[in-house]
């Protein structure tokens, strides 16, 4: 593995503008997907969770590919992912499951935990309605939310695949850290809270996909070194291109397919 970066490289940040080159591979990927969908295997339902300040439209191409591969996919159904902004008015409103020094926190610091709580309810609703666990594919912040759902409800989540997700440090090791600092976020405190959560390891199968050209989330942030059942996969992709990159789409499909016939733990 190449040297792990704690901050996205400047060249990678600038390279995010080249999304069109990765999207150009999508039509051929969709053609290939049709034959994959004809394979006689059992496929679990898949929810695709969008990143920060994006919604289900941003994951439409990824879901179209998986649909053609024979999966029944859905978006997260919660509108624009604002990172929990506006969900909570006071730190005291946050569930006791989030353990950290609340005397040092402000509302900005607990917005994403508040969003996790909302997302947990969504997972409960959908797994109950479907009668089986879901596979979660989370892009960027969507991956963090997916991991936390798997931590809390392993009987409702079959597996998690993250795409360039800030699983270590929150915003601290991303190129948008200045935005959160401007809003008054205590980034060291958020980092501490995430480490506290990791003391309760996620045990469902997970795959963390991180890109060599990711200009938003550093590989240091996206690599999982603590979970017992995880693999980290390095790909040649940008952050915004992951949901359109043919190689990444194939990797997601193969990862889902490999686990589809595993016994369900839901009861």
C-alpha positions as CSV (number, residue, x, y, z in Angstrom):
1,X,0.0,0.0,0.0
2,X,1.2,3.5,-0.8
3,X,1.8,6.0,2.0
4,X,-1.4,6.8,3.8
5,X,-2.5,10.4,3.5
6,X,-4.1,12.2,6.4
7,X,-5.3,15.0,4.1
8,X,-6.5,14.7,0.5
9,X,-3.7,15.7,-1.9
10,X,-4.2,19.0,-3.8
11,X,-3.9,17.2,-7.1
12,X,-6.8,14.9,-6.1
13,X,-8.9,17.9,-5.0
14,X,-8.5,19.5,-8.4
15,X,-9.0,16.2,-10.1
16,X,-12.6,15.9,-8.8
17,X,-13.5,18.1,-11.7
18,X,-12.8,15.3,-14.1
19,X,-15.9,13.3,-13.2
20,X,-16.9,13.1,-16.9
21,X,-14.0,10.7,-17.7
22,X,-15.3,8.2,-15.1
23,X,-18.9,8.6,-16.1
24,X,-18.0,7.8,-19.7
25,X,-17.5,4.1,-18.7
26,X,-21.0,3.9,-17.4
27,X,-22.9,2.9,-20.6
28,X,-20.7,-0.2,-21.2
29,X,-21.0,-1.1,-17.5
30,X,-24.8,-1.0,-17.9
31,X,-24.7,-3.3,-20.9
32,X,-22.5,-5.8,-19.0
33,X,-24.9,-5.7,-16.1
34,X,-27.8,-7.2,-18.0
35,X,-26.1,-10.6,-18.4
36,X,-25.1,-10.6,-14.7
37,X,-28.7,-10.1,-13.7
38,X,-29.6,-13.4,-15.4
39,X,-27.5,-15.5,-13.0
40,X,-29.7,-17.8,-10.9
41,X,-28.7,-16.6,-7.4
42,X,-30.7,-15.2,-4.5
43,X,-30.2,-11.5,-4.1
44,X,-30.9,-9.5,-0.9
45,X,-32.5,-6.0,-1.2
46,X,-30.0,-3.2,-1.4
47,X,-30.4,0.4,0.0
48,X,-28.0,3.0,-1.5
49,X,-27.3,5.9,0.9
50,X,-26.2,9.2,-0.5
51,X,-23.4,11.5,0.6
52,X,-23.3,14.9,2.2
53,X,-25.6,17.5,0.5
54,X,-26.8,15.0,-2.1
55,X,-29.9,12.9,-2.3
56,X,-31.2,9.8,-4.1
57,X,-30.8,11.3,-7.5
58,X,-27.0,11.2,-7.0
59,X,-27.1,7.4,-6.6
60,X,-29.5,6.8,-9.5
61,X,-26.8,5.5,-11.9
62,X,-25.4,3.2,-9.2
63,X,-28.9,1.8,-8.5
64,X,-29.7,1.4,-12.2
65,X,-26.5,-0.7,-12.6
66,X,-27.4,-2.9,-9.6
67,X,-31.1,-3.2,-10.8
68,X,-29.8,-4.5,-14.1
69,X,-27.7,-7.0,-12.2
70,X,-30.9,-8.4,-10.7
71,X,-31.0,-6.5,-7.4
72,X,-34.0,-4.8,-6.0
73,X,-32.6,-1.4,-4.9
74,X,-33.9,1.6,-3.2
75,X,-32.7,5.0,-2.1
76,X,-32.6,6.0,1.5
77,X,-35.8,8.0,1.1
78,X,-34.9,10.8,3.5
79,X,-34.4,13.6,1.0
80,X,-31.3,15.7,0.8
81,X,-28.5,14.5,3.2
82,X,-27.8,17.7,5.1
83,X,-25.7,15.9,7.7
84,X,-28.4,16.3,10.3
85,X,-28.5,20.1,10.2
86,X,-31.7,21.3,11.8
87,X,-32.6,18.0,13.4
88,X,-31.6,18.9,16.9
89,X,-31.7,22.1,18.9
90,X,-29.8,21.2,22.0
91,X,-27.1,18.6,22.9
92,X,-29.3,17.2,25.7
93,X,-31.8,15.9,23.1
94,X,-29.3,13.4,21.8
95,X,-29.7,9.7,22.7
96,X,-27.6,8.3,25.5
97,X,-26.0,5.8,23.1
98,X,-23.6,8.5,22.1
99,X,-20.9,8.6,24.7
100,X,-18.6,11.6,24.9
101,X,-18.1,14.8,27.0
102,X,-21.2,16.7,26.2
103,X,-20.1,19.7,28.2
104,X,-17.6,20.4,25.4
105,X,-20.1,19.9,22.5
106,X,-22.4,22.2,20.7
107,X,-25.3,21.5,18.3
108,X,-23.1,21.3,15.2
109,X,-21.1,18.5,16.9
110,X,-24.1,16.3,17.4
111,X,-26.0,16.8,14.1
112,X,-24.6,13.7,12.4
113,X,-25.4,11.5,15.5
114,X,-29.0,13.0,15.3
115,X,-29.1,12.0,11.7
116,X,-28.0,8.5,12.6
117,X,-30.9,8.2,14.9
118,X,-33.3,9.2,12.1
119,X,-31.6,6.7,9.7
120,X,-31.9,3.9,12.3
121,X,-35.6,4.3,12.3
122,X,-35.6,4.1,8.5
123,X,-33.7,0.9,8.6
124,X,-36.1,-0.6,11.1
125,X,-39.1,0.4,8.9
126,X,-37.6,-1.0,5.7
127,X,-36.2,-4.3,7.1
128,X,-39.6,-4.9,8.8
129,X,-41.5,-4.2,5.6
130,X,-39.2,-6.5,3.5
131,X,-38.9,-9.2,6.2
132,X,-35.2,-9.6,5.8
133,X,-31.9,-7.6,6.4
134,X,-30.8,-5.1,3.8
135,X,-27.4,-4.7,2.2
136,X,-26.3,-1.1,2.5
137,X,-24.1,0.7,0.0
138,X,-23.1,4.1,1.4
139,X,-21.3,6.8,-0.5
140,X,-19.2,9.2,1.6
141,X,-21.3,10.3,4.6
142,X,-23.8,7.7,3.6
143,X,-21.2,5.0,4.3
144,X,-20.7,6.4,7.8
145,X,-24.5,6.2,8.5
146,X,-24.6,2.7,7.1
147,X,-21.8,1.5,9.4
148,X,-23.5,3.0,12.4
149,X,-26.8,1.2,11.5
150,X,-24.9,-2.1,11.2
151,X,-23.3,-1.4,14.6
152,X,-26.7,-0.9,16.2
153,X,-28.8,-3.4,14.3
154,X,-26.7,-6.3,13.0
155,X,-29.8,-8.4,12.6
156,X,-31.2,-5.8,10.1
157,X,-28.1,-5.2,8.1
158,X,-26.6,-8.0,6.0
159,X,-23.5,-6.2,4.9
160,X,-22.1,-2.7,4.4
161,X,-20.1,-1.4,1.4
162,X,-18.7,2.1,1.8
163,X,-17.4,4.4,-0.9
164,X,-14.9,7.0,0.1
165,X,-16.5,7.3,3.6
166,X,-15.0,9.3,6.5
167,X,-15.0,6.4,9.0
168,X,-12.1,7.8,11.0
169,X,-12.1,11.3,12.4
170,X,-15.4,12.5,10.8
171,X,-14.7,15.7,8.9
172,X,-11.3,16.1,10.4
173,X,-9.4,14.4,7.6
174,X,-11.4,15.7,4.7
175,X,-11.1,18.7,2.4
176,X,-14.3,20.1,3.8
177,X,-13.0,20.3,7.4
178,X,-12.7,24.2,7.1
179,X,-16.5,24.3,6.4
180,X,-17.2,22.5,9.7
181,X,-14.7,24.6,11.6
182,X,-16.4,27.7,10.2
183,X,-19.7,26.5,11.6
184,X,-18.0,26.0,15.0
185,X,-17.6,22.2,15.0
186,X,-15.2,20.8,17.6
187,X,-13.4,18.4,15.3
188,X,-11.2,16.7,18.0
189,X,-14.3,16.0,20.0
190,X,-16.0,14.5,17.1
191,X,-12.9,12.3,16.4
192,X,-13.0,11.2,20.1
193,X,-16.7,10.3,19.9
194,X,-16.1,8.2,16.8
195,X,-13.3,6.4,18.6
196,X,-15.6,5.7,21.5
197,X,-18.2,4.2,19.1
198,X,-15.5,1.9,17.7
199,X,-15.0,0.3,21.2
200,X,-18.3,-1.6,20.2
201,X,-17.0,-3.2,16.9
202,X,-19.2,-3.7,13.9
203,X,-19.4,-7.4,13.2
204,X,-21.4,-7.7,10.0
205,X,-19.3,-8.1,6.8
206,X,-18.0,-4.8,5.5
207,X,-16.0,-3.6,2.5
208,X,-14.4,-0.1,2.6
209,X,-13.6,1.2,-0.9
210,X,-11.3,4.1,-1.1
211,X,-10.0,6.0,-4.1
212,X,-6.4,6.8,-5.2
213,X,-7.8,10.1,-6.6
214,X,-10.2,11.0,-3.8
215,X,-10.0,14.8,-3.3
216,X,-12.6,14.9,-0.5
217,X,-11.8,12.1,2.0
218,X,-8.3,11.0,2.6
219,X,-7.4,7.3,2.6
220,X,-6.4,7.6,6.3
221,X,-10.1,8.5,7.0
222,X,-11.6,5.8,4.7
223,X,-9.5,2.7,5.8
224,X,-11.0,0.6,8.6
225,X,-8.3,-0.8,10.9
226,X,-10.6,-1.8,13.9
227,X,-13.5,-3.9,12.6
228,X,-13.1,-7.7,12.8
229,X,-14.9,-8.5,9.5
230,X,-13.8,-5.9,7.0
231,X,-11.7,-5.6,3.9
232,X,-10.2,-2.4,2.6
233,X,-10.0,-2.1,-1.2
234,X,-8.0,0.6,-3.0
235,X,-9.4,1.6,-6.4
236,X,-8.4,4.1,-9.1
237,X,-11.3,6.5,-8.7
238,X,-12.2,10.0,-7.6
239,X,-14.6,10.7,-4.8
240,X,-17.4,12.0,-6.9
241,X,-16.8,9.4,-9.6
242,X,-17.2,6.3,-7.5
243,X,-20.8,5.9,-8.3
244,X,-20.2,6.1,-12.0
245,X,-16.8,4.3,-12.3
246,X,-17.2,0.9,-14.1
247,X,-14.5,-0.8,-12.1
248,X,-16.1,0.4,-8.8
249,X,-19.6,-0.7,-9.9
250,X,-18.2,-4.1,-10.8
251,X,-16.5,-4.4,-7.4
252,X,-19.8,-3.5,-5.6
253,X,-21.7,-6.1,-7.6
254,X,-19.2,-8.8,-6.9
255,X,-19.1,-8.0,-3.2
256,X,-22.8,-8.1,-2.9
257,X,-23.1,-11.3,-4.9
258,X,-20.4,-13.1,-2.8
259,X,-22.5,-12.5,0.4
260,X,-26.0,-13.0,-1.1
261,X,-26.3,-16.6,-0.2
262,X,-25.0,-16.2,3.4
263,X,-27.5,-17.3,6.1
264,X,-29.7,-14.5,7.3
265,X,-29.3,-13.4,11.0
266,X,-32.7,-11.6,11.2
267,X,-35.2,-13.0,13.6
